[in-house]
Amino acid sequence: FNGGYPPENGEHNFFLLGGFNPIKYGDLTIEDIYTNLIDDFSNLKDMIPFAYDEGGNCFLLSLKNENYGEIYIWLMDEKELVLVSESFDSFINKL
């Protein structure tokens, strides 16, 4: 859907997901976010920023060989990478 927001159901979602980043069109695309992240944090190379939480932290899909397909959150203030889900399907199901 090229970005968007989780459905409103009157409750917070499990991950406090704020929304999904647009792939191609929009003010700040996945490509732009990725470029900015790896410029500042080279350890995030090959991790795709597909969504963000209500605090502005990035959810990342790993494309690295050692943890391919796992979902992490990049905690901006702490500069810490934390595993949140073993797969994208599991991540979506927890929402």
C-alpha positions in Angstrom: 0.0 0.0 0.0 3.1 2.3 -0.2 3.1 3.2 3.5 0.1 3.7 5.8 -1.1 3.2 9.3 -2.3 0.3 11.3 -6.1 0.0 11.6 -7.8 1.9 14.5 -9.4 -0.5 16.9 -9.5 1.7 20.1 -6.4 0.0 21.6 -2.7 0.4 21.2 -1.0 -2.2 19.1 1.5 -4.6 20.6 4.6 -2.7 19.2 3.1 0.8 19.5 3.5 0.9 15.7 3.0 4.5 14.4 2.9 3.6 10.7 4.6 2.0 7.7 7.2 3.9 5.6 6.3 4.6 1.9 8.3 2.7 -0.6 8.3 5.0 -3.5 6.1 8.1 -3.1 5.9 10.4 -0.1 8.0 12.9 1.9 10.4 10.4 3.4 10.7 7.1 1.6 12.3 3.8 2.7 15.2 4.6 0.4 15.8 8.0 1.9 15.5 6.7 5.5 17.9 3.8 4.7 20.5 6.2 3.2 20.3 8.5 6.2 20.6 5.5 8.7 23.6 3.9 7.1 25.4 7.2 6.7 25.2 7.6 10.5 25.1 3.9 11.6 27.0 1.6 9.2 26.0 -1.4 11.3 22.4 -1.0 10.0 23.5 -1.8 6.4 21.3 -4.4 4.8 18.5 -3.7 7.2 15.4 -2.1 5.6 13.5 0.5 7.7 9.9 -0.4 6.8 8.0 1.1 9.8 8.3 3.3 12.8 6.9 3.4 16.4 5.0 6.2 18.2 8.4 7.4 19.6 10.1 7.7 16.2 12.2 4.5 16.4 12.6 2.5 13.2 11.5 -1.1 12.6 14.0 -2.9 10.4 13.8 -6.0 8.3 17.1 -7.8 8.2 18.5 -8.8 4.8 21.8 -10.0 6.4 22.8 -13.7 6.0 23.1 -14.3 9.8 19.6 -13.1 10.7 17.7 -12.9 7.4 14.0 -12.0 7.7 14.1 -11.1 11.4 12.6 -7.8 12.6 14.4 -5.4 14.8 13.7 -2.0 16.3 16.5 0.6 16.2 16.1 2.6 19.4 17.3 6.0 18.3 18.1 7.6 21.6 20.0 4.5 22.9 21.5 3.7 19.5 20.5 0.1 20.3 19.2 -2.7 18.0 16.7 -5.0 19.6 15.1 -8.1 18.1 11.3 -7.9 18.2 10.2 -10.8 15.9 11.6 -13.8 14.2 9.7 -13.0 10.9 7.6 -10.3 9.2 4.6 -12.6 9.3 5.0 -13.0 13.1 5.4 -9.2 13.5 2.2 -8.6 11.5 0.3 -11.2 13.5 1.2 -9.6 16.8 -0.3 -6.3 15.7 
